[in-house]
Amino acid sequence: MNRTSAVALLVCTVLTAPTGCAVTETSTVSGSESSPATGPGDTSGGIRSAGTSTSRDASDAMEAVSSGIYDLIKVKGKASDGRPGVQQCPGKDRDKYFQIFHPWSFYPTSPAELDAAMENLKEGLPRHGWKIVQYGPDTSVNKNVVLIADNDEQKAGVHITRMKKRNPPKLSLMVVSGCYQVPDGQEVEHF
């Protein structure tokens, strides 16, 4: 497993049920004690269905979700060029079922604007269909602030970490989809 897949899998363990990754009552923000939970509408392994799509179309959809989140930041800065990737849905045939993960970072023009960027996301996400399921400091030495939210309509979840003590300071974001199934007669394109 490459590092990006490992990060996506770790994030998946702390995202909530709409994306197929749930937080249990004993979980922590850092994900070290998290485990998938199931709920209504779950598929095998606790991953909710995101419908039918090709890998490329689903990747484009998750880039659009990330773009919408970027618009909510509302401070000047620069986003990294991270591209979405494809990962297997746990317990499913890797040639027919997949999830999209999109890791990216945001670097404000001024480090002093990092708090404003996080506050804008905390206020803006719920107005755009996102449900914030966790917000607060993680268990790291730096006490990074973490925001985890889900969007039922977009079948996506996001894990945002404000890394104020990084050089340079940044927001680290991971957008993860629910579990897609490819159309009949097609196979998952892995990238």
PyMOL CGO cylinders between C-alpha atoms (Angstrom):
from pymol import cmd
from pymol.cgo import CYLINDER

trace = [
    CYLINDER, 0.00, 0.00, 0.00, 1.43, 3.37, -0.97, 0.3, 1, 1, 1, 1, 1, 1,
    CYLINDER, 1.43, 3.37, -0.97, 1.45, 6.33, 1.41, 0.3, 1, 1, 1, 1, 1, 1,
    CYLINDER, 1.45, 6.33, 1.41, -1.49, 8.09, -0.26, 0.3, 1, 1, 1, 1, 1, 1,
    CYLINDER, -1.49, 8.09, -0.26, -3.64, 4.94, 0.00, 0.3, 1, 1, 1, 1, 1, 1,
    CYLINDER, -3.64, 4.94, 0.00, -2.62, 4.52, 3.62, 0.3, 1, 1, 1, 1, 1, 1,
    CYLINDER, -2.62, 4.52, 3.62, -3.58, 8.12, 4.40, 0.3, 1, 1, 1, 1, 1, 1,
    CYLINDER, -3.58, 8.12, 4.40, -6.93, 7.67, 2.62, 0.3, 1, 1, 1, 1, 1, 1,
    CYLINDER, -6.93, 7.67, 2.62, -7.61, 4.50, 4.56, 0.3, 1, 1, 1, 1, 1, 1,
    CYLINDER, -7.61, 4.50, 4.56, -6.74, 6.23, 7.85, 0.3, 1, 1, 1, 1, 1, 1,
    CYLINDER, -6.74, 6.23, 7.85, -9.02, 9.13, 7.01, 0.3, 1, 1, 1, 1, 1, 1,
    CYLINDER, -9.02, 9.13, 7.01, -11.74, 6.69, 6.05, 0.3, 1, 1, 1, 1, 1, 1,
    CYLINDER, -11.74, 6.69, 6.05, -11.67, 5.30, 9.57, 0.3, 1, 1, 1, 1, 1, 1,
    CYLINDER, -11.67, 5.30, 9.57, -12.54, 8.71, 11.02, 0.3, 1, 1, 1, 1, 1, 1,
    CYLINDER, -12.54, 8.71, 11.02, -15.11, 9.91, 8.51, 0.3, 1, 1, 1, 1, 1, 1,
    CYLINDER, -15.11, 9.91, 8.51, -18.76, 9.33, 9.27, 0.3, 1, 1, 1, 1, 1, 1,
    CYLINDER, -18.76, 9.33, 9.27, -21.52, 7.05, 8.01, 0.3, 1, 1, 1, 1, 1, 1,
    CYLINDER, -21.52, 7.05, 8.01, -22.74, 8.99, 4.93, 0.3, 1, 1, 1, 1, 1, 1,
    CYLINDER, -22.74, 8.99, 4.93, -19.39, 8.38, 3.29, 0.3, 1, 1, 1, 1, 1, 1,
    CYLINDER, -19.39, 8.38, 3.29, -19.30, 4.89, 4.65, 0.3, 1, 1, 1, 1, 1, 1,
    CYLINDER, -19.30, 4.89, 4.65, -16.74, 5.62, 7.31, 0.3, 1, 1, 1, 1, 1, 1,
    CYLINDER, -16.74, 5.62, 7.31, -18.09, 6.10, 10.80, 0.3, 1, 1, 1, 1, 1, 1,
    CYLINDER, -18.09, 6.10, 10.80, -16.84, 7.45, 14.08, 0.3, 1, 1, 1, 1, 1, 1,
    CYLINDER, -16.84, 7.45, 14.08, -17.58, 5.27, 17.06, 0.3, 1, 1, 1, 1, 1, 1,
    CYLINDER, -17.58, 5.27, 17.06, -18.06, 6.62, 20.55, 0.3, 1, 1, 1, 1, 1, 1,
    CYLINDER, -18.06, 6.62, 20.55, -14.58, 5.44, 21.53, 0.3, 1, 1, 1, 1, 1, 1,
    CYLINDER, -14.58, 5.44, 21.53, -12.84, 6.91, 18.51, 0.3, 1, 1, 1, 1, 1, 1,
    CYLINDER, -12.84, 6.91, 18.51, -10.43, 9.83, 18.63, 0.3, 1, 1, 1, 1, 1, 1,
    CYLINDER, -10.43, 9.83, 18.63, -9.86, 12.60, 16.14, 0.3, 1, 1, 1, 1, 1, 1,
    CYLINDER, -9.86, 12.60, 16.14, -6.49, 11.14, 15.23, 0.3, 1, 1, 1, 1, 1, 1,
    CYLINDER, -6.49, 11.14, 15.23, -8.18, 7.90, 14.24, 0.3, 1, 1, 1, 1, 1, 1,
    CYLINDER, -8.18, 7.90, 14.24, -5.93, 5.72, 16.36, 0.3, 1, 1, 1, 1, 1, 1,
    CYLINDER, -5.93, 5.72, 16.36, -8.87, 4.07, 18.09, 0.3, 1, 1, 1, 1, 1, 1,
    CYLINDER, -8.87, 4.07, 18.09, -11.45, 4.32, 15.29, 0.3, 1, 1, 1, 1, 1, 1,
    CYLINDER, -11.45, 4.32, 15.29, -13.29, 1.47, 13.69, 0.3, 1, 1, 1, 1, 1, 1,
    CYLINDER, -13.29, 1.47, 13.69, -15.98, 1.39, 11.04, 0.3, 1, 1, 1, 1, 1, 1,
    CYLINDER, -15.98, 1.39, 11.04, -19.56, 1.34, 12.24, 0.3, 1, 1, 1, 1, 1, 1,
    CYLINDER, -19.56, 1.34, 12.24, -22.67, 0.59, 10.29, 0.3, 1, 1, 1, 1, 1, 1,
    CYLINDER, -22.67, 0.59, 10.29, -26.04, 2.20, 10.01, 0.3, 1, 1, 1, 1, 1, 1,
    CYLINDER, -26.04, 2.20, 10.01, -29.09, 2.30, 7.75, 0.3, 1, 1, 1, 1, 1, 1,
    CYLINDER, -29.09, 2.30, 7.75, -28.18, 2.15, 4.07, 0.3, 1, 1, 1, 1, 1, 1,
    CYLINDER, -28.18, 2.15, 4.07, -24.73, 0.73, 4.70, 0.3, 1, 1, 1, 1, 1, 1,
    CYLINDER, -24.73, 0.73, 4.70, -23.22, -1.79, 2.33, 0.3, 1, 1, 1, 1, 1, 1,
    CYLINDER, -23.22, -1.79, 2.33, -20.71, -4.48, 3.18, 0.3, 1, 1, 1, 1, 1, 1,
    CYLINDER, -20.71, -4.48, 3.18, -17.97, -3.16, 5.46, 0.3, 1, 1, 1, 1, 1, 1,
    CYLINDER, -17.97, -3.16, 5.46, -19.94, -0.11, 6.58, 0.3, 1, 1, 1, 1, 1, 1,
    CYLINDER, -19.94, -0.11, 6.58, -19.31, 1.86, 3.35, 0.3, 1, 1, 1, 1, 1, 1,
    CYLINDER, -19.31, 1.86, 3.35, -22.40, 3.61, 2.03, 0.3, 1, 1, 1, 1, 1, 1,
    CYLINDER, -22.40, 3.61, 2.03, -23.23, 3.41, -1.65, 0.3, 1, 1, 1, 1, 1, 1,
    CYLINDER, -23.23, 3.41, -1.65, -22.45, 6.43, -3.80, 0.3, 1, 1, 1, 1, 1, 1,
    CYLINDER, -22.45, 6.43, -3.80, -24.22, 4.92, -6.82, 0.3, 1, 1, 1, 1, 1, 1,
    CYLINDER, -24.22, 4.92, -6.82, -22.91, 3.84, -10.21, 0.3, 1, 1, 1, 1, 1, 1,
    CYLINDER, -22.91, 3.84, -10.21, -20.09, 5.64, -12.00, 0.3, 1, 1, 1, 1, 1, 1,
    CYLINDER, -20.09, 5.64, -12.00, -16.87, 5.22, -13.89, 0.3, 1, 1, 1, 1, 1, 1,
    CYLINDER, -16.87, 5.22, -13.89, -13.67, 5.97, -11.98, 0.3, 1, 1, 1, 1, 1, 1,
    CYLINDER, -13.67, 5.97, -11.98, -13.00, 9.06, -14.12, 0.3, 1, 1, 1, 1, 1, 1,
    CYLINDER, -13.00, 9.06, -14.12, -16.49, 10.54, -13.67, 0.3, 1, 1, 1, 1, 1, 1,
    CYLINDER, -16.49, 10.54, -13.67, -16.39, 9.90, -9.91, 0.3, 1, 1, 1, 1, 1, 1,
    CYLINDER, -16.39, 9.90, -9.91, -12.93, 11.48, -9.75, 0.3, 1, 1, 1, 1, 1, 1,
    CYLINDER, -12.93, 11.48, -9.75, -14.27, 14.58, -11.53, 0.3, 1, 1, 1, 1, 1, 1,
    CYLINDER, -14.27, 14.58, -11.53, -17.19, 14.70, -9.06, 0.3, 1, 1, 1, 1, 1, 1,
    CYLINDER, -17.19, 14.70, -9.06, -14.83, 14.60, -6.06, 0.3, 1, 1, 1, 1, 1, 1,
    CYLINDER, -14.83, 14.60, -6.06, -12.68, 17.35, -7.61, 0.3, 1, 1, 1, 1, 1, 1,
    CYLINDER, -12.68, 17.35, -7.61, -15.87, 19.43, -7.87, 0.3, 1, 1, 1, 1, 1, 1,
    CYLINDER, -15.87, 19.43, -7.87, -16.60, 18.71, -4.18, 0.3, 1, 1, 1, 1, 1, 1,
    CYLINDER, -16.60, 18.71, -4.18, -13.07, 19.85, -3.29, 0.3, 1, 1, 1, 1, 1, 1,
    CYLINDER, -13.07, 19.85, -3.29, -13.52, 22.97, -5.42, 0.3, 1, 1, 1, 1, 1, 1,
    CYLINDER, -13.52, 22.97, -5.42, -16.72, 23.81, -3.54, 0.3, 1, 1, 1, 1, 1, 1,
    CYLINDER, -16.72, 23.81, -3.54, -14.88, 23.43, -0.24, 0.3, 1, 1, 1, 1, 1, 1,
    CYLINDER, -14.88, 23.43, -0.24, -12.05, 25.64, -1.54, 0.3, 1, 1, 1, 1, 1, 1,
    CYLINDER, -12.05, 25.64, -1.54, -14.60, 28.37, -2.34, 0.3, 1, 1, 1, 1, 1, 1,
    CYLINDER, -14.60, 28.37, -2.34, -15.78, 28.32, 1.29, 0.3, 1, 1, 1, 1, 1, 1,
    CYLINDER, -15.78, 28.32, 1.29, -12.28, 29.11, 2.63, 0.3, 1, 1, 1, 1, 1, 1,
    CYLINDER, -12.28, 29.11, 2.63, -12.65, 32.76, 1.52, 0.3, 1, 1, 1, 1, 1, 1,
    CYLINDER, -12.65, 32.76, 1.52, -9.11, 33.88, 2.29, 0.3, 1, 1, 1, 1, 1, 1,
    CYLINDER, -9.11, 33.88, 2.29, -6.29, 34.49, -0.16, 0.3, 1, 1, 1, 1, 1, 1,
    CYLINDER, -6.29, 34.49, -0.16, -3.89, 31.63, -0.60, 0.3, 1, 1, 1, 1, 1, 1,
    CYLINDER, -3.89, 31.63, -0.60, -2.91, 28.70, -2.76, 0.3, 1, 1, 1, 1, 1, 1,
    CYLINDER, -2.91, 28.70, -2.76, -4.14, 25.12, -3.00, 0.3, 1, 1, 1, 1, 1, 1,
    CYLINDER, -4.14, 25.12, -3.00, -1.83, 22.21, -3.76, 0.3, 1, 1, 1, 1, 1, 1,
    CYLINDER, -1.83, 22.21, -3.76, -2.19, 20.34, -7.04, 0.3, 1, 1, 1, 1, 1, 1,
    CYLINDER, -2.19, 20.34, -7.04, -3.18, 16.98, -5.53, 0.3, 1, 1, 1, 1, 1, 1,
    CYLINDER, -3.18, 16.98, -5.53, -5.21, 14.76, -7.86, 0.3, 1, 1, 1, 1, 1, 1,
    CYLINDER, -5.21, 14.76, -7.86, -7.88, 12.27, -6.77, 0.3, 1, 1, 1, 1, 1, 1,
    CYLINDER, -7.88, 12.27, -6.77, -7.04, 8.60, -6.53, 0.3, 1, 1, 1, 1, 1, 1,
    CYLINDER, -7.04, 8.60, -6.53, -8.97, 5.34, -6.51, 0.3, 1, 1, 1, 1, 1, 1,
    CYLINDER, -8.97, 5.34, -6.51, -9.05, 2.88, -3.64, 0.3, 1, 1, 1, 1, 1, 1,
    CYLINDER, -9.05, 2.88, -3.64, -10.86, -0.39, -3.07, 0.3, 1, 1, 1, 1, 1, 1,
    CYLINDER, -10.86, -0.39, -3.07, -14.08, -0.49, -1.05, 0.3, 1, 1, 1, 1, 1, 1,
    CYLINDER, -14.08, -0.49, -1.05, -13.38, -2.75, 1.94, 0.3, 1, 1, 1, 1, 1, 1,
    CYLINDER, -13.38, -2.75, 1.94, -14.83, -6.23, 1.48, 0.3, 1, 1, 1, 1, 1, 1,
    CYLINDER, -14.83, -6.23, 1.48, -15.86, -5.60, -2.14, 0.3, 1, 1, 1, 1, 1, 1,
    CYLINDER, -15.86, -5.60, -2.14, -14.58, -6.80, -5.53, 0.3, 1, 1, 1, 1, 1, 1,
    CYLINDER, -14.58, -6.80, -5.53, -11.82, -4.32, -6.45, 0.3, 1, 1, 1, 1, 1, 1,
    CYLINDER, -11.82, -4.32, -6.45, -12.70, -4.62, -10.16, 0.3, 1, 1, 1, 1, 1, 1,
    CYLINDER, -12.70, -4.62, -10.16, -16.31, -3.51, -9.62, 0.3, 1, 1, 1, 1, 1, 1,
    CYLINDER, -16.31, -3.51, -9.62, -16.38, -1.27, -6.52, 0.3, 1, 1, 1, 1, 1, 1,
    CYLINDER, -16.38, -1.27, -6.52, -14.25, 1.71, -5.56, 0.3, 1, 1, 1, 1, 1, 1,
    CYLINDER, -14.25, 1.71, -5.56, -13.95, 4.90, -3.56, 0.3, 1, 1, 1, 1, 1, 1,
    CYLINDER, -13.95, 4.90, -3.56, -12.35, 8.16, -4.61, 0.3, 1, 1, 1, 1, 1, 1,
    CYLINDER, -12.35, 8.16, -4.61, -10.02, 10.03, -2.26, 0.3, 1, 1, 1, 1, 1, 1,
    CYLINDER, -10.02, 10.03, -2.26, -8.71, 13.52, -2.92, 0.3, 1, 1, 1, 1, 1, 1,
    CYLINDER, -8.71, 13.52, -2.92, -5.93, 14.82, -0.66, 0.3, 1, 1, 1, 1, 1, 1,
    CYLINDER, -5.93, 14.82, -0.66, -4.95, 18.46, -0.97, 0.3, 1, 1, 1, 1, 1, 1,
    CYLINDER, -4.95, 18.46, -0.97, -3.64, 21.34, 1.11, 0.3, 1, 1, 1, 1, 1, 1,
    CYLINDER, -3.64, 21.34, 1.11, -4.38, 25.05, 1.39, 0.3, 1, 1, 1, 1, 1, 1,
    CYLINDER, -4.38, 25.05, 1.39, -1.66, 27.58, 2.23, 0.3, 1, 1, 1, 1, 1, 1,
    CYLINDER, -1.66, 27.58, 2.23, -2.96, 31.05, 3.16, 0.3, 1, 1, 1, 1, 1, 1,
    CYLINDER, -2.96, 31.05, 3.16, -1.05, 34.06, 1.83, 0.3, 1, 1, 1, 1, 1, 1,
    CYLINDER, -1.05, 34.06, 1.83, -0.65, 35.20, 5.42, 0.3, 1, 1, 1, 1, 1, 1,
    CYLINDER, -0.65, 35.20, 5.42, -0.22, 32.62, 8.23, 0.3, 1, 1, 1, 1, 1, 1,
    CYLINDER, -0.22, 32.62, 8.23, -2.39, 34.91, 10.38, 0.3, 1, 1, 1, 1, 1, 1,
    CYLINDER, -2.39, 34.91, 10.38, -5.35, 34.04, 8.09, 0.3, 1, 1, 1, 1, 1, 1,
    CYLINDER, -5.35, 34.04, 8.09, -5.22, 30.30, 8.85, 0.3, 1, 1, 1, 1, 1, 1,
    CYLINDER, -5.22, 30.30, 8.85, -7.67, 30.64, 11.75, 0.3, 1, 1, 1, 1, 1, 1,
    CYLINDER, -7.67, 30.64, 11.75, -10.05, 32.68, 9.58, 0.3, 1, 1, 1, 1, 1, 1,
    CYLINDER, -10.05, 32.68, 9.58, -9.92, 30.02, 6.86, 0.3, 1, 1, 1, 1, 1, 1,
    CYLINDER, -9.92, 30.02, 6.86, -10.85, 27.29, 9.35, 0.3, 1, 1, 1, 1, 1, 1,
    CYLINDER, -10.85, 27.29, 9.35, -13.61, 29.41, 10.88, 0.3, 1, 1, 1, 1, 1, 1,
    CYLINDER, -13.61, 29.41, 10.88, -15.02, 30.13, 7.41, 0.3, 1, 1, 1, 1, 1, 1,
    CYLINDER, -15.02, 30.13, 7.41, -15.18, 26.38, 6.73, 0.3, 1, 1, 1, 1, 1, 1,
    CYLINDER, -15.18, 26.38, 6.73, -16.80, 25.69, 10.11, 0.3, 1, 1, 1, 1, 1, 1,
    CYLINDER, -16.80, 25.69, 10.11, -19.50, 28.28, 9.36, 0.3, 1, 1, 1, 1, 1, 1,
    CYLINDER, -19.50, 28.28, 9.36, -19.84, 27.71, 5.60, 0.3, 1, 1, 1, 1, 1, 1,
    CYLINDER, -19.84, 27.71, 5.60, -19.93, 23.95, 5.28, 0.3, 1, 1, 1, 1, 1, 1,
    CYLINDER, -19.93, 23.95, 5.28, -23.30, 23.50, 7.10, 0.3, 1, 1, 1, 1, 1, 1,
    CYLINDER, -23.30, 23.50, 7.10, -24.87, 26.14, 4.82, 0.3, 1, 1, 1, 1, 1, 1,
    CYLINDER, -24.87, 26.14, 4.82, -23.91, 23.98, 1.83, 0.3, 1, 1, 1, 1, 1, 1,
    CYLINDER, -23.91, 23.98, 1.83, -25.31, 20.63, 2.94, 0.3, 1, 1, 1, 1, 1, 1,
    CYLINDER, -25.31, 20.63, 2.94, -22.44, 19.46, 5.13, 0.3, 1, 1, 1, 1, 1, 1,
    CYLINDER, -22.44, 19.46, 5.13, -22.99, 18.10, 8.63, 0.3, 1, 1, 1, 1, 1, 1,
    CYLINDER, -22.99, 18.10, 8.63, -20.06, 18.72, 10.97, 0.3, 1, 1, 1, 1, 1, 1,
    CYLINDER, -20.06, 18.72, 10.97, -19.66, 15.58, 13.05, 0.3, 1, 1, 1, 1, 1, 1,
    CYLINDER, -19.66, 15.58, 13.05, -16.45, 16.48, 14.87, 0.3, 1, 1, 1, 1, 1, 1,
    CYLINDER, -16.45, 16.48, 14.87, -14.56, 19.68, 15.60, 0.3, 1, 1, 1, 1, 1, 1,
    CYLINDER, -14.56, 19.68, 15.60, -11.73, 20.31, 17.99, 0.3, 1, 1, 1, 1, 1, 1,
    CYLINDER, -11.73, 20.31, 17.99, -8.08, 19.66, 18.79, 0.3, 1, 1, 1, 1, 1, 1,
    CYLINDER, -8.08, 19.66, 18.79, -6.55, 16.31, 17.95, 0.3, 1, 1, 1, 1, 1, 1,
    CYLINDER, -6.55, 16.31, 17.95, -4.37, 14.25, 20.28, 0.3, 1, 1, 1, 1, 1, 1,
    CYLINDER, -4.37, 14.25, 20.28, -1.07, 15.33, 18.73, 0.3, 1, 1, 1, 1, 1, 1,
    CYLINDER, -1.07, 15.33, 18.73, 1.55, 17.40, 20.55, 0.3, 1, 1, 1, 1, 1, 1,
    CYLINDER, 1.55, 17.40, 20.55, 0.65, 20.34, 18.30, 0.3, 1, 1, 1, 1, 1, 1,
    CYLINDER, 0.65, 20.34, 18.30, -3.08, 20.08, 19.15, 0.3, 1, 1, 1, 1, 1, 1,
    CYLINDER, -3.08, 20.08, 19.15, -4.02, 20.57, 15.49, 0.3, 1, 1, 1, 1, 1, 1,
    CYLINDER, -4.02, 20.57, 15.49, -7.68, 21.53, 15.07, 0.3, 1, 1, 1, 1, 1, 1,
    CYLINDER, -7.68, 21.53, 15.07, -9.66, 18.93, 13.12, 0.3, 1, 1, 1, 1, 1, 1,
    CYLINDER, -9.66, 18.93, 13.12, -13.00, 19.36, 11.37, 0.3, 1, 1, 1, 1, 1, 1,
    CYLINDER, -13.00, 19.36, 11.37, -14.80, 16.28, 10.04, 0.3, 1, 1, 1, 1, 1, 1,
    CYLINDER, -14.80, 16.28, 10.04, -17.97, 16.71, 7.99, 0.3, 1, 1, 1, 1, 1, 1,
    CYLINDER, -17.97, 16.71, 7.99, -20.26, 14.67, 5.73, 0.3, 1, 1, 1, 1, 1, 1,
    CYLINDER, -20.26, 14.67, 5.73, -22.50, 15.59, 2.83, 0.3, 1, 1, 1, 1, 1, 1,
    CYLINDER, -22.50, 15.59, 2.83, -25.32, 13.09, 2.19, 0.3, 1, 1, 1, 1, 1, 1,
    CYLINDER, -25.32, 13.09, 2.19, -26.29, 14.63, -1.15, 0.3, 1, 1, 1, 1, 1, 1,
    CYLINDER, -26.29, 14.63, -1.15, -22.74, 14.55, -2.53, 0.3, 1, 1, 1, 1, 1, 1,
    CYLINDER, -22.74, 14.55, -2.53, -22.02, 11.15, -0.93, 0.3, 1, 1, 1, 1, 1, 1,
    CYLINDER, -22.02, 11.15, -0.93, -18.75, 12.55, 0.39, 0.3, 1, 1, 1, 1, 1, 1,
    CYLINDER, -18.75, 12.55, 0.39, -16.91, 13.27, 3.59, 0.3, 1, 1, 1, 1, 1, 1,
    CYLINDER, -16.91, 13.27, 3.59, -14.08, 15.64, 4.36, 0.3, 1, 1, 1, 1, 1, 1,
    CYLINDER, -14.08, 15.64, 4.36, -11.38, 15.58, 7.03, 0.3, 1, 1, 1, 1, 1, 1,
    CYLINDER, -11.38, 15.58, 7.03, -9.70, 18.97, 7.50, 0.3, 1, 1, 1, 1, 1, 1,
    CYLINDER, -9.70, 18.97, 7.50, -6.74, 19.57, 9.79, 0.3, 1, 1, 1, 1, 1, 1,
    CYLINDER, -6.74, 19.57, 9.79, -5.52, 23.07, 10.68, 0.3, 1, 1, 1, 1, 1, 1,
    CYLINDER, -5.52, 23.07, 10.68, -1.75, 22.72, 11.03, 0.3, 1, 1, 1, 1, 1, 1,
    CYLINDER, -1.75, 22.72, 11.03, -0.81, 26.04, 12.60, 0.3, 1, 1, 1, 1, 1, 1,
    CYLINDER, -0.81, 26.04, 12.60, 2.67, 24.95, 13.72, 0.3, 1, 1, 1, 1, 1, 1,
    CYLINDER, 2.67, 24.95, 13.72, 3.73, 23.57, 10.33, 0.3, 1, 1, 1, 1, 1, 1,
    CYLINDER, 3.73, 23.57, 10.33, 6.22, 25.53, 8.27, 0.3, 1, 1, 1, 1, 1, 1,
    CYLINDER, 6.22, 25.53, 8.27, 4.44, 26.89, 6.34, 0.3, 1, 1, 1, 1, 1, 1,
    CYLINDER, 4.44, 26.89, 6.34, 1.11, 26.72, 8.21, 0.3, 1, 1, 1, 1, 1, 1,
    CYLINDER, 1.11, 26.72, 8.21, -1.62, 25.02, 6.22, 0.3, 1, 1, 1, 1, 1, 1,
    CYLINDER, -1.62, 25.02, 6.22, -4.97, 23.29, 6.09, 0.3, 1, 1, 1, 1, 1, 1,
    CYLINDER, -4.97, 23.29, 6.09, -4.64, 19.63, 5.15, 0.3, 1, 1, 1, 1, 1, 1,
    CYLINDER, -4.64, 19.63, 5.15, -7.80, 18.26, 3.50, 0.3, 1, 1, 1, 1, 1, 1,
    CYLINDER, -7.80, 18.26, 3.50, -8.92, 14.78, 2.49, 0.3, 1, 1, 1, 1, 1, 1,
    CYLINDER, -8.92, 14.78, 2.49, -12.17, 14.35, 0.58, 0.3, 1, 1, 1, 1, 1, 1,
    CYLINDER, -12.17, 14.35, 0.58, -13.43, 10.76, 0.39, 0.3, 1, 1, 1, 1, 1, 1,
    CYLINDER, -13.43, 10.76, 0.39, -16.43, 9.42, -1.53, 0.3, 1, 1, 1, 1, 1, 1,
    CYLINDER, -16.43, 9.42, -1.53, -18.83, 6.66, -0.66, 0.3, 1, 1, 1, 1, 1, 1,
    CYLINDER, -18.83, 6.66, -0.66, -18.52, 3.32, -2.47, 0.3, 1, 1, 1, 1, 1, 1,
    CYLINDER, -18.52, 3.32, -2.47, -19.22, 3.45, -6.21, 0.3, 1, 1, 1, 1, 1, 1,
    CYLINDER, -19.22, 3.45, -6.21, -20.01, 0.52, -8.47, 0.3, 1, 1, 1, 1, 1, 1,
    CYLINDER, -20.01, 0.52, -8.47, -18.87, 0.67, -12.10, 0.3, 1, 1, 1, 1, 1, 1,
    CYLINDER, -18.87, 0.67, -12.10, -21.52, 0.30, -14.82, 0.3, 1, 1, 1, 1, 1, 1,
    CYLINDER, -21.52, 0.30, -14.82, -22.26, -3.25, -16.02, 0.3, 1, 1, 1, 1, 1, 1,
    CYLINDER, -22.26, -3.25, -16.02, -19.58, -4.63, -18.32, 0.3, 1, 1, 1, 1, 1, 1,
    CYLINDER, -19.58, -4.63, -18.32, -16.87, -2.24, -17.07, 0.3, 1, 1, 1, 1, 1, 1,
    CYLINDER, -16.87, -2.24, -17.07, -14.04, -2.56, -14.57, 0.3, 1, 1, 1, 1, 1, 1,
    CYLINDER, -14.04, -2.56, -14.57, -12.61, -0.04, -12.14, 0.3, 1, 1, 1, 1, 1, 1,
    CYLINDER, -12.61, -0.04, -12.14, -9.80, 2.04, -13.58, 0.3, 1, 1, 1, 1, 1, 1,
    CYLINDER, -9.80, 2.04, -13.58, -7.19, 2.37, -10.82, 0.3, 1, 1, 1, 1, 1, 1,
    CYLINDER, -7.19, 2.37, -10.82, -5.11, 5.57, -10.70, 0.3, 1, 1, 1, 1, 1, 1,
]
cmd.load_cgo(trace, "trace")
